[in-house]
């Protein structure tokens, strides 16, 4: 018996050594050793649990001086007179020219032009949907504001595409430029729009130029990223074959790289349009006018019906442009357009290629001229349908019957109170209770476990920068709201995505709902959220969930649907149930998509932090809004920079695959 049990102790040491050899355990041990050395030193010098005041930098005075200098020299300094002044004038002239062309075409000409473009790109069905969407804008009484927004968006999108394509071209052809531009694009994309509205207004004043340039800064990064991705991902075999023919670098760019990157370029255009339209309401705060201004004014008077009447055209524009640009980027779009025109013999050849586009342009001009001759340029007032009153009655009914007093389940006010006391307060208090060095160690551990030491260093430096800026406590408050909103978004998003991935009918039913959620301006559904949940951090979290949920559902659904069919068939042949297939096959194989969904959920939730500040979310969101309202450059920019640092930290913590593949693991 003794010899039989003797080998047992020897198996403990190899097993323990095997555990130590695991990369995650080794990283945690190294962090523990570093903490054992550094934490006592930090605690002996800065005993306070909050961020030490000695390690903060006060930027109020220098930023205040910069703001004063801009205001004092805006009308006299050569930089403003001969550079920013010309830029402002060019923007105003471009927007005015597009607006006058749209008005000259009239509602019939604009509708015909939009429908013909959609037909040429994607066929009859999308053309009919486009015409219906454009006519709906008129039926809601929003024709002129829609044309104002469309004119501003045309100029902003063209400028964003031009700037993004140039930056993407430089990054796609040069590794050094790509590494240099990446943090710049990260900052442009994560920095809340409200944070850079203030410097833009200081330079250009309230009006269209500031609105257009703020939109360009916000919408250009997707075009730059996707252009660089398409150029850098060009097929190596094709590029070698082209180079072997003795072509120059310029010839290779125009004959090989750009054609191979066509899908990415059109996807970049699509994303730029979506982000530009999402700025329509925010830009109205600084004088953009159009639909955004109607939404903003309606919400200022708590008129949900009028806000919805102005918000629906924004949604329709976004959905139509999304479908048209998406169809243009898909394979065989030209073929679908050609087939749409083949109604009889010879018609297909007449309406295909450049001749088809020319005929479509002639038809649109003819409709516009006919409308002008008939005196039908303006939308007839008798055709306007008022939806404001019934919508307001519905909102009042929801507030009266759902806010409180609902039997058994309680009202939405009770849900908000329970969520605040049971989730938001404990998470916030727990984060603020932790010593500053414990927070940094936690961030380092999470980032290093799923990435490299560079990942951990970047995340720790981003978090430390928040303390240096002097907004440690408000940032932890914001972080608690972001974590709670992301958790709710992921639970709802993953559950919905699983249902959509397993049922095509469910996905078809969900698609228009997700389109509306993703394109509806946040300000529009902010008032119903406040009406149902009251003012506080709970409605801020609810608004963030509504905004981030569509992206999480779409990405997760796509990832689950793209799982190798052979793996699914193999699991079915072995008798696996649907739940076993999901848990053991689909979810593991869709891990990259799931991680991307988490990352996008974090980024999108963080983007609504400012909106949450308007409805009682407090913390950094309130500071940014206060800085813009009071013209306080220091408060607004410091809070905006802290949000960028939070976004950078959370981005690095939730994107492990990119850094692992870079090492070839």
N, C-alpha and C positions, 0 to 999 in steps of 0.2 A: 504493500500500500504506500510505503514511504517513497519508493522509486517511482511509483505511478504519479505521485503528486509533486515530485521535485521540479519538473520543468516549468510548472505554472508561474513561479516568480520571475523566470527569465523572460517571459512574454510581455511583462509590464514595461520594461525599459525600451525594447524596440518599438512598442506601440506608442510610448511617450515621445520617443525621438521622431517617430513618424508624424505625430501631431505637430512637433516643433518645426518640422521641415515644410509645413504648409505655409504658402506665402502670406496668407492673412494673419496667421499666428505670429510669424516673424515680424511683420510690420507692427502689430500691436505691442510686441515685446520691446521693439526699438522705441516706440512712442512712450511706453511706460518708463523706460530708462531715461529718456530725455525729460519726461515730466518729473521724475524723481530728483533730477538735478536742477531743473529750471523753476519748478513751482515753489520750492522753499525760498529761492532767491527773490522771486517776484513777490511772494507773500511777505517777506521780511521788509521789503522796500515800499510796497504798496499794499497795505493790509486790507484796504476796502474791497468788498466783493464787486462793486461796480467798477466801471472803467476809470482808471486813475486820472484825476484832473491834470496832473503833470504831463501826461502823454497826449493831451488834446491841443489842437491848433485852432485859434479863433480867426476865422476868415471874414468876420463881419466888417471890419474896418477896410481891408483891401477891396473887397467886393463892393462896399458902399462907395469908395472912392471911384471905382471903375464905373459904377452906375451914374454917379454925379458927372463924371467927365463926359460920358456919352450924351447925357441930356444937355449939358452945356455946349457941346461942340457939334451936335447933330445938324445944325443949320449953317455952320460956317467952316468946318474942317474940310480940307480937300478930299480926304478919304470918303466922306459922306457925299460931298458935292459931285465928285467926278467918278465914283465907283458905285457906292450903294444907291446913289440917286439915279444913275443910269439903269441899274438893275431894277429898281422899283418902277421906273417909267416903262421899261421893256415889258415887265410883267403886267402892268395895268393895260398897256396897249394890246398885248396878246390876248388877255382875257376879254377885253372889250371887243376885239375883232371877232373872236369865236362866238361871243354872245350875239353880236349883230348878225352874223351869218345864220345862226339858229333862228333868230327872230324873223329874218328875211325869208327863210324857208317855210315858216309857218308850221302849224301842228301837222298838217297833212304831209308836207315835205319831209319833216323830221321822222315821222312815223314810217313813211315809205322808204326812206334811206336806211333806217335801222332794220326794217324787215328784209330789205333786199340784201343787205350785208349778211344778216343771219342766214338767209336762204342760200347765198353763195357759199357760205362757210360750212353749214351743217344741215341744210335741207329744209323742207317745207314746214315740218312740225315746229322747229325752233323759230322759224320766221313768223308763224302765226302767234306763238307765245310771246315773241318780242313785240309784235304789233299790239297785242293785248296789253302788255306791260306798259308800253309807252302811252297808250290811250287811257289806261287807268290813272296815270299821273294827271291827265287833264280832267278826268271825271271827278277826282278828289279835289279839284280846284287849285292844283299846285303846278300848273303848266309853266308859268313864268319863273317861280322859284326853282323848278326842276331845270329849266334852261340855264339859269344863273349858276346852279351847282354843276351842271354838265360842262359849262364853259370853263369854270375854274378847275374842274377835274381834268379836262382835256389838256390844259396848259400844265397843270401840276404833274400829270402822268407822263406827258412827253418830256418834261424836264427831268423827272425821276428816272425814266428809262434811259435818257441820254447820259445822265450822271452815273447811274448804276452800271450801264454797259461799259462806259469808259473805265470805271474802277474795276469792274469784273474782268475786262480785257487785260488791264495791267496785272491784276492778281493771277489771272489764268496763264499768263505767259512768263511770269517771274515768280520763283519761290520766295525770294526776299520780299518782294512787294506783297505777296500773299500773307506772309507772316506779319508784316507791318500793318496791313489793312485789317486783319482779323479782329484785333482788339478795338479798332475804331468802329468797325461795323457792329461789333457786340454792343458797344456803348450807344451807338445811334439807335439800335433796335430795342434795347432794354430801357434807355432813359425815357421816363414818362413824357408824353407830349406836353403836358402842362408845364413841365420843368423848363423846356426850352422855348415855350411861348413867350416868357418874360424877356430873355435877351433879344429875341427876334423883334418883339414890340419896341424895346428900347432903341433898336437900330432903325427900324422901318416905320414905327408908329402903328396905330390901329388902322387896319384896312386890308385890302385884297393882297398887296405884296407880302405882308407878314404872313397871311393865311397860306398863300401859295408856297412860300419858302419853308414854313413849318411843315407843310404836307410833304414837300420834297425831301426834307431831312428824314421824315418818318418812313416814307415809302420807297426810297432809293435802295436801302440795304438788301431787300430780297432779290432785286434785279442784279445787284453786284455779286451776291453770293452764288446765285444760280448760274450766272454767266461764267464765273470762275470755275464752278463745278463742271459745267458742260465743256469748257475748253480744256480743263485739266484731265477730264475723263475721256478724251478722244481716243478711239481705238488705236493702239500702238502699231498694229500691223498695217492699218491703212496709212498712218502717218509715215511709216518707214517706206511703204510703196510709193507714196507721193514724193518723198524726199529723194528716193533713188532715181526719179525722173529729172532731177536737176532743178527743181523749182526753188524759188526764193522763199524767204520767210513770209513775205507778204502774200505770195501766191498760195502758200500752204495754209495761211490763215483764211483766205477767202474761198478757196476751193475745197478745203478739207475740214479744218477745225470748226468754222462757223456752221457749215451744213450739218456736220455730225452733232453739233450742240443745239440743233433746232428745237428739240423738245424742251430742253432746259431753258432756252431763251424765251419760248412762249409761256412756259410755266412761270418764269420770272415776271413777264408782262402781266400774267394773270394775278400773281400775288401783289404786284405793285398797284394794280387797279383796286384790289380788295382793300389794301391798307390805306390807299388814298381816300376811298369812300368812307372808311371807318373814321377818318379825320374830319369829315364834313361837319359834324356837330361841334366837335372840339374847336375847330378853326373858326366857328361862328362867334366864339367868345371874343375873338380879336378882329371881328369885322368882315368875315368871309361872306356873309349874306346867304341868300338862297335857302334851300331846305333846312340846313343846319340852324340858321337864324330863326326860322319858323318853329322848329322843335324847341330851341332854347327859350324863346319868348313864351311858348305855350306852357312849358314846364315851370317857368318863373311864376306864372299865374295858376299853377296846379291844374291845367286844362289837359287832361290825358287824351281826350278825344282829338283835340287839335294837334297835339304832339304826334299821335298815331297817324293822323291824316298826312302829316309832313314826313313821318318816318317810313311809311309804306313805300313811297316813291324811291327813297334811298335803298330800301331792300330790293325793290324791283330792278333798279339800275344795277345793283351789285349782282343779283342772280343772273340777269340777262348777260352782262359782261363776262361773268364767270363761265356761263355755258358757251358763249361764242368763242372766247379765247381758249377754253378747254377743248372745244371741237377743232379749232384751228391747230392745236398742238397734237391732236391724236392722229394716228396713222389712217390714211385713206380719207381724210376730210375732203380733199379735192374730188375724190371719187364719189363721195356722198353728195357733194354739191352738184356734180355733173349728173348723177343719176336723178337728182331732184328735178333737173330741167328736161329730162328725156320723157316728154309726154307723147311725142309723136316722132315720126321719122324725120331726121335732120335737125330736130330741135336741140338734141344733146350737143351736137358739134357747134351750134350757134351760141349756146349759153355756157360754154366751157372755156377755160383759159382766160387770157387777157381780153378776148372779145366779149366774153360773158361779163366781166367786170365793167367794161366800157358800156355795154348795153344796160347794165344795172344802174350805172351812174346817170346815163341819159334818161332812164325811166324815172329815177328819183328827181332829177331836175325838172322833168316834164310835169310831175305831180306838184312840185313846189310852185312852178309857174302858173299852173292851172288854179291852184289855191289862191295865189296872189291876184290873178285876174278876176276870180270870183269874190274877192274881198273876204276870204276866210283864213286870214293869217292868225288871228287871235282865237283862243278856245272859246266857244260860245258859253255864256254864263248859264243858259238854260240847260246845259248838259251837265252841270256840276251836281254831284251827289254829296250831301252833308252827312258825314258819319260821326261827327264830334259828339252830338247829343246822345245817340244811343250808346256810344262807347262810354261816355261819362256816367250814364245811368247804370251800365253794367258794373263799372268800377265802384260806384256808390253801393250797389247791391252786395258786391263782394266784401266791401269794407264793413257794411252793416251786419252781414250774416256770417262772415268767416273770421273776423278779427278777434272776437271773443265770444264765449257763451255757447260754443258748439258742444252738444252732448257727447260724453264719453271721451272724445279725442281732444277736447279743448280747442281754443282758437289759435290762429297763427301768432297772435301776440304771446300766448303761453309757450308756443314752440320756440319763439325767438328768445324769450326769457330763460327757458330751460337750456337752450343751446349756449347762451351767453354764460350762465352760471355753471353749467356742467362741463363745458368744453373750452370756450374761449378764455374765461378767467383762469382756470387751472393751468392751461398751457402758457398763458402770458405770465402768470405769477411764477410758474416753475422756471421759465427761461430767465426772468429777471432775478430770481433767487440765486441762480447759479453764479459762482464767481466768474469774472471775465476770462480768466485763464482756463477754466473748465469748459467754457463755450468754445474757445479757440482749440482746445484739445479734442473736443467732440467733433468739430468741423474737420480737423486734420485727420482724425481716425476714419470718419466716413469717406472723405475724399481719397485718402490713400488706399483704403480697402478696395475700392472699385477702380482705381486709376494708378498713377505713378506718383513719385515724390513731387514732381512738378505740379501735378493736379492739386495735391495737398497744400503745397506752398502758395499757389495762386489763390485757393479758397481761403487760407488763413490770412494772407495779406489783404484780401478783399474785406474780410470780416474785421480785421484790425483797423483798416482805413475808416470804418464806420465809427470806431471809438475815437480815432484821431480827430475826426470831424466834429466830435462832441455831441453825437446824437445816438448814443449807445442804448439808452432806455427806450426811446420811441422806436428805434429800429427793431428791438426785440418784441415790442408790442405789435409792430407790423408783421414781423416774422411769425408770430403766433397766429395772426389772422390768415396769413398765406398758407401755413401748414394745415390749419383747420379747413380752409376752403379747398386745398388740394386733396385732402383726405376724402371730403364729401364728393368732390368731382370724380375722383378715381373710383370710388365705390359705385356711384351712379353710372359713370361712363363705362366701366368694365362690364357691369351687369347688362347695360343696354347694348353694348357692342357684341357680347356673346349671343344675345337674342337675335341681333341683326345678322351676325355671321352665320347663324344656323338656319335663318329663314330669309329668303330673298323677298318675300312679301313684306315681312317686317322692315327690311331695309328700305324698300320702296316707300312704305308709309312714313318712315322716319326722315327720309331725305328732305322733303320740303320743310319739315319742322326744324331740322338742323340748319337748313339754309336761312330760315328766318332768324333763328337764334344767333347765327354767326354774323349776319349782315345787319341786323337791327341795331341802330345806335344805342349805346348803353344808357344814354339819358332817357330814351323812350320808355324802357321797362323799369327805370329807376323809381318813378313815381308809383306804379302799382306795387312794386316791392316794398316801398316805404309805407304805402297805404295798408298793406297786409301785415308787415312785420314791425312797423314803427321806426323810430330813428335810433341808430346805434350801430354797434359792430355787426350784429346779426344780419341786417339788410345789406351791409357792405359785403359780407361773405356770400349772401344769396346772389347778389349781382355778379360777383366774381365767378360763382359756380355756373350761372347761366351763360356767361361769356366764354368760359373755358371748356364747357362740356362738349360742344359740337366737335372741336378738334380732337379731343380724347376719344370720342366715339368713332369718328371717321378713321383715325390712324389705327386704333385697335381692331376695328372691323376689317380693315384692309389687311392687317398683319395676320389675323386668324384665317381669312379667306385665302391668303397666299401660301399657306402651309402645303408642303409637298403632297399631292394627292396619293402618291405611292405609299407614303407613310400612313395616311389615313386608311387606305384600303387594306394595308397589312394589319393595322390594329383591328379593323372590323373583322377580318378573316380569323383573327385569334379570339373572337367573341367579346371584344371590349364593348362596354356600354357607352352611351353618349357622354356621360359624365367622366368616365375613365379616359375616353379619347380627348376630351377637353383638358383634363388635368395632367395627363401623362404624355400627350402628343402635341396638341395644338399650342398650349401655353408655353411649354419649353421651346418649341421650334419658332414661336412668334416672339421670343424674348427681345430681340432688337426693336421690333415695333412697339412692344409694351414699354420699353425704356424710353423710346422717343415720345410716346404718348405721355408718360410721366413728365418728361422734360418740357414738352409743349404746354402741359397743364400748369406747371409751375410758372413758366414765362407769361402765359396769358392771364393767370390769376394776379401776378404781380403788376400786369399792365392796368388792372382795374383798381389798384390801390388808391389812385388819385380820385377816381369816381367815388370810392367808398368814403374818402375824406369829406365829400359833400353831404353825406347822409349820416354822419356821426361816427365814422370809422376811426377818426382821430389819428394820432401818431404821425408818420411821415406824410401820409396823404393829405392830412389837414395842413401841415406846414407848407407843402407845395402850393395848395390852393390859396392859403393865406398870403404867401409870397407874391403870387400873381395878382391877387386882388389889391394888395397894398403897395405894389411896386417895390417890394423888399427883395432885392436880388440875392442877398446873402441867405436869407431863410429859405427861399424857394430853391436856389441852386444847391445848397448844402443838403437839403432833404432829397432833392432829385439825385444827387451824387450818391447818397446813402442807399437809395433804391437801386441804383445801378450796381453798387457793390453787393447788395443782397442778391440781385439777379445773377451776377457773375458767380457768386459763391454757390447758389443753388443750381446754376447751370453746370458747373464743374462736378458737383456732387451727383447729378442725375444723368450724366453722359459718359458711362464707362466704356462703351464699345469702341468709340472713336480712338480713345487713347490706347486701348489694348491692341487694336488692329494696327496701330501705328508701329508698335513693337513687333508685329508679326505673330503675336500670340494667338 
